[in-house]
Every structure is written in structure tokens, then in C-alpha cells.
């Protein structure tokens, strides 16, 4: 790259290139404001010199259905919401208000949820927030709207898209103390896009704060791991463990099964999913493979697919364009009418 970067965000673009934004350079608060794009075909970098995006580290970036890239929030501090057009190298304000969000997720194409508190862990400790906001970029005049708050205030939490379309909120603490395990929140929550309500779930085992992760697995369970800081080797607050969380949908009945799917699928085409459970499938979804750090999965993406029953299974319509699903590998889930997901099959979209 042309700029050294500490804690940048990497976003997969619809054309297969990788966008790198933000990151600190030579000092605390010195931001690399010029985005760069990596082209894997030519193994080369280019700068978006006309599109300065001066935002704190680990910005939360999302490719929108129109191909632009939204910056909803950051790991370190609240920011105005902007959209970056990579093709024209332009940045525009979507909403100049700055509601905070320490973690963010695109729960449907163009629709963003952000929750809790962002923080620079080197600053003074303060209470976390439980607030939650949604933004619908498919509207003509999008703006953040506050929705019912989480059951717990959280900083350092991670939000995970689940196969049934709900969002799991896990990890985090009720203060911004990066290693304050005494204020850790053990109970995950589930957010429903339909009701916009948060529901408490069974508790985790370990307190997971700064540097913790949460990742959806192909079996529709969630891996929670880590937590701690660089205070020293094997500090008492470090969480050198992992745990597997089984969401409630795994206790609702038998799982549907996938016999086979194509290993590669093109855009805007039909493909077959062989399953003996076609008659009881209520939804089909793609979820991209995870890349989680600092309370944010940099390429998490939930793509609902339309489908019809067919001989030996389902006929599924692939994403209409790479704006909806940038090229790469995805987990394909089929979900029963009881809300129970299958084990995923891996599909490359190209």
C-alpha cells in the first residue's frame, strides 16, 4: 500500500477488488484518509485520491445494493454517515447526525443495524450504552431511526447474522474498560428485524471483552472466543478459550438436509439444491464467510434468495448482481418452516 495503516477495514467490492479504508499511520489519531484499492488480478494498488474519508480506525463499511459503500460507524468513535462511490471517487453525507454504534451489521441488503458504544480503549473508562439504531438505504431519504434498546449496555460486543435472518448480539461489557471482566455481559441477545425487539438468551461461560470474536459456523452454531489486551503475557483477564453457542433454532425440531448444490454459481441464474425436505423449506439464504475483529465482521453479508419447489429439491435464484453479493465464497443454508437451518453447503459466487 502507499500508506502504512494500523487497524484499517478491508471490504470486498462488487468487481472482485478489495477496498482498504482508514487505519492510523504514524501516531495515535493520525488517520490514513485516502482509501486504497487492491486488484488481485493485476496484484496492484491504486489510490482514491479524490475521495478522502477521514474516519477513526476500523470503520464499519457495507457494500450497498447500488454498488456504493456505506460508512455507518467505527470501532473507535461516532461519525456522520457517509457513502463512498469508488467509481467516481466521491464521498457524500447520508445523515449528519452521529448516533453511536460500537458494532454494526447489514441485516438485509441496504439495511443497517448498529448498537452499543464505540471507544478508544486508551481513553477514560465510562459506562456503555444499550441504544440501537437502524438505517434503510433503500429509502429515498435515509436517516437513522432509534429502535428499542438492547437488554444490556455493551461495548466490545459483536453482532452475528444467523441463517434465519435474526441477529445474535454477544460478548461485550457494561463499561468501556477493555479488560474489566467484572462488568462483562454474559447473556447474548437476539434481535428480530420483524419485531425490532431484543430477546435474552442463555449465558456464555467466559467474560469476553476487547479482542473477543464471534463467528457463524457452517453448522449454524456460533463460535465465541478470546478477550484480553496487551497488558502482559497471560494476564488474568485474558480469555484463552473458545465456546460454541447453539441458538434456539437448533431445538425446534429436525434439521433439513442438503444433498448437493453446485460448487460455483453465476449471478442472475437458477441453480438446483437437492434436498428431501423441499416441501417444508420456508427460506434460503447465503451468508458470506466471516472476517471478525474488534466487534465487527468486515465482510459479513446476509443475502435472502427466492426459490421454488422442484423435482428432488429446490430451484433457487442466485443473487441478481455482484452488488448484492460480491464475488467469493458463501455458506448456503435452507431453513425449515419451523425456523431450523440446515448445515451449510459452500458455494462460490462469481
Beta strands, then each sheet from edge to edge (+ up, - down):
strand 1: 9-12
strand 2: 18-21
strand 3: 34-39
strand 4: 44-52
strand 5: 59-63
strand 6: 69-74
strand 7: 81-85
strand 8: 90-95
strand 9: 103-108
strand 10: 111-115
strand 11: 132-136
strand 12: 145-147
strand 13: 158-161
strand 14: 167-170
strand 15: 187-191
strand 16: 198-203
strand 17: 212-216
strand 18: 222-226
strand 19: 242-245
strand 20: 260-261
strand 21: 264-265
strand 22: 270-274
strand 23: 281-288
strand 24: 292-293
strand 25: 296-297
strand 26: 302-305
strand 27: 307-310
strand 28: 313-317
strand 29: 328-336
strand 30: 345-349
sheet 1: 1+ 2- 3+ 4-
sheet 2: 5+ 6- 7+ 8-
sheet 3: 9+ 10- 11+ 12-
sheet 4: 13+ 14- 15+ 16-
sheet 5: 17+ 18- 19+
sheet 6: 20+ 22- 28+ 27-
sheet 7: 21+ 30+ 29- 23+ 26-
sheet 8: 24+ 25-
end
